[in-house]
């Protein structure tokens, strides 16, 4: 059940991050960006002494969105675009 919630949460975050950053992927891409973004956002917030993703709530959504946007920016830099 936890995996399903991560996939749903990741999909939601990935879709919003793609809209915010102006990228187009597919559903699978958005889920991957959202889930990896949640991990990245958790690390970033822990570095600054705050909590990471702790459930299905608004704070966790914002942390995951931050991480997803960071991921998209890094991928753009690596691609040269």
ChimeraX attribute file (.defattr): number of C-alpha atoms within 10 A of each C-alpha:
attribute: neighborCount
match mode: 1-to-1
recipient: residues
	/A:1	5
	/A:2	7
	/A:3	8
	/A:4	9
	/A:5	12
	/A:6	17
	/A:7	17
	/A:8	16
	/A:9	21
	/A:10	27
	/A:11	21
	/A:12	18
	/A:13	30
	/A:14	30
	/A:15	23
	/A:16	17
	/A:17	25
	/A:18	21
	/A:19	11
	/A:20	11
	/A:21	14
	/A:22	10
	/A:23	13
	/A:24	11
	/A:25	13
	/A:26	12
	/A:27	13
	/A:28	13
	/A:29	15
	/A:30	24
	/A:31	22
	/A:32	18
	/A:33	28
	/A:34	34
	/A:35	24
	/A:36	18
	/A:37	26
	/A:38	29
	/A:39	17
	/A:40	23
	/A:41	28
	/A:42	21
	/A:43	18
	/A:44	18
	/A:45	17
	/A:46	13
	/A:47	11
	/A:48	8
	/A:49	9
	/A:50	10
	/A:51	16
	/A:52	22
	/A:53	21
	/A:54	11
	/A:55	12
	/A:56	12
	/A:57	10
	/A:58	10
	/A:59	14
	/A:60	20
	/A:61	22
	/A:62	16
	/A:63	24
	/A:64	30
	/A:65	28
	/A:66	21
	/A:67	27
	/A:68	31
	/A:69	23
	/A:70	19
	/A:71	20
	/A:72	18
	/A:73	14
	/A:74	12
	/A:75	12
	/A:76	12
	/A:77	10
	/A:78	9
	/A:79	8
	/A:80	7
	/A:81	7
